[in-house]
Amino acid sequence: MRGQFTFTDSAQSVSQLKKGMTFSAPKRSMSNGRLIASTLAIMLGIFLSYCSLFYLPAFAVDSKILRMSSESKVTPQISYETQNKSGWFTPYLDLLRVQRGYMHNGSHVEAVFVVSEPSEMTFIVTQCQRVVLMEIFKCTPIDQSEVKVQRKNSGIVSFTIPNAGFYYVSESIQSVSGAPAEYSVIWRRK
């Protein structure tokens, strides 16, 4: 048996065809489930972008300044205690300060220092406990390497990172005479 096709171009048949096409393809609206899923996907993307701020420098840049400090200012300030912050956005802006970073094993960190008078200095590199992604938000120190330098005005102190992980750097400078000394320290990854 053969099929038969009929073609018509009357206004009534065209309107029936349009009605049939609109009923067969329902309009898609933004449901609550899709809204929640989209919001979660955007939040996950923001979270992973934030986390990459800490890991990316270890893979992208060979030489990077980790920290600069002087007698009056430290950038960024390493402090894990909670402090009262003034301003509405200050706690959120503080989250963007990279206070510690991921480093490969075998990479080098050096501190270049200049002091106004001979001083006793201690340079410290501290390793954080490895907990995937949580090490970004909370650093539990597990290992520390320190170098003491006495009675020098300038120099370079170098460290080799033994294990891959998150590290932060700090220094303590005290003049031999006991008077406040002017100093400048630049920590950089090599």
N, C-alpha and C positions, 0 to 999 in steps of 0.2 A: 504494500500500500504506500502510496506516495503522499507526502505532506503538501499542503496547499498554503501559499502565502497570499495575503490580501493586503494591499496598500491603499490607504485612504488619507486624505489630507483635509478632512473637514475640521472645523474649529472645535467641535465637540470631541472628536477623537484625540486631538492634540491636547486638550485640557485634561482628558482622562489619563493620557500618558504622563503628563506632568504630575498629576495627583499620585499616580502609581509610583513614580520615581521618588517623590518626597517622602512617601510612607515607607519605602523600602530602605532608605538611607537615613537612619535617625540622626538628629543633631547631637553632637557630643558636647557635653557641658563639663565644667570643672567641678567634679564631685569632691566631697570632703576628703575622701581617701587619696585622690590624686593631689589635692592641696597639701595634705600632710606628707605624702611621699616626696613631693617637690621640695617642701621646706626642709625635710630631713636630708635630702641629697645636697641642697645648698649649704646647710650647716656642716655636713661631712666634708664638703669641698673646702670650706673656710678653715675647718679644723686641720685638715691635711696640709693646706697651704701654710698655716701658722707653724705646724711641726716641721715643715721643710726648711723654714728659716734657720733652724738649728743644725740640720744635717747637710744642707746644700753647700755651705762654704767649704766643707772638708772635701767635697768632690769637684767643686767648680773652680776654686781659687787656690793657687799655690802659696802665695804670700798675702797674708791678711793681718791687719792690726787687730789684736784681741782686746786690748785695754790700754788706756793712757791715764797716767796719774801724776799729780804734782802735790805740793803741800796744801793747796787750797781746793783742789778738785780732782775727782776720780770719775772716769767715764768708761764703762758703766760701773756704778757702785754695786759692789757685791754685798748684799745683806739679805738674809733669809728670814729675819724677824719681821713680824707684821708691825707696820708703823701706821699712824694716822696720816692719811694723805689729804691734802687740801685740794679742792677742785672736783668737779663732777667727773671729768674724763681722765684724771690722773691715774687711777688704778688700771684703766684699760690701756692707756699709753705705756704704762710700766710693763705690761705683758709683751709689748713689742721690743723691749730692750733685750738684746741677746747677751745674757750675763755669762753663759758658758756655751761651749760648743763641742761638737763631735769631732774627734781626731782619730786618724788611723794609727795603727801600731807602726813604729818606726819614724813617724813624723817628728819634726823638731819644733820646739818653742824656745824663743830667746827673749831676754829682757835687756834692753839697752838703757843704761841709767847714767845720769849726770847729777852730782850733788855739789852744793856750794862749799862744803867743808868736809873733811874726812869723817866718815860715818860707819856705823855698824848696820848692815842691811841683811835681811832675810828674804829670800825669794822663794815662793811656795807654788807648786803645781799640785792641785788636788783632784783625784779621780772620784767620780760619782758612781754609786752602785748601779749596775745595769738592770734596768727594768724597762722593757720596750715601751716607748712613748711616755711613760710616767717619769723617766729621768729628766725630761724637759721641764716638768712642772715642780718636781721635788728632788733635790740633790741630797743624798745620804752619803757623806764622805766615807770611802773605804780604804783609800791609799793616798799617801802624800809624799812628795819629793821636795826637799828643801835644800837650798844652797845658802851658806852664810858667807858674806863678804865683809872684811873688816878693814877700816882705815884706807878707803879708796874714794876718789872723787868721781871717777867715771869708769865705764867698762861694759862688757857684755857677759851675761850669764846664759848658758844654753842648757836645755833639757831635751832628752829623747823620750818620747812616749812609748812605754813598753807594751801596753795593751790598748786595743781600740776601745773607745767609749767616750763619755762626756767628761770634760775637764773644765776647771776654772782656775784662774791665776790670781795671786795676791802678793803683796810685799809689805814689809815692815821696815821703816828707816828711822834710825835714831842717831843723832850726831854724838860724837865722842865727848864733846864739851857739855852736852846736855841742853844747849840752846837749840831752838827750832832751826832746822836747816831747810834751805830751799832745794828742791829736787824735782827731777822729771824722769819718769820711767815709761818706756813704751814697750809693751809686750806684743810680739808678733809671731805668727805661725810661719815656719819656713818649710 
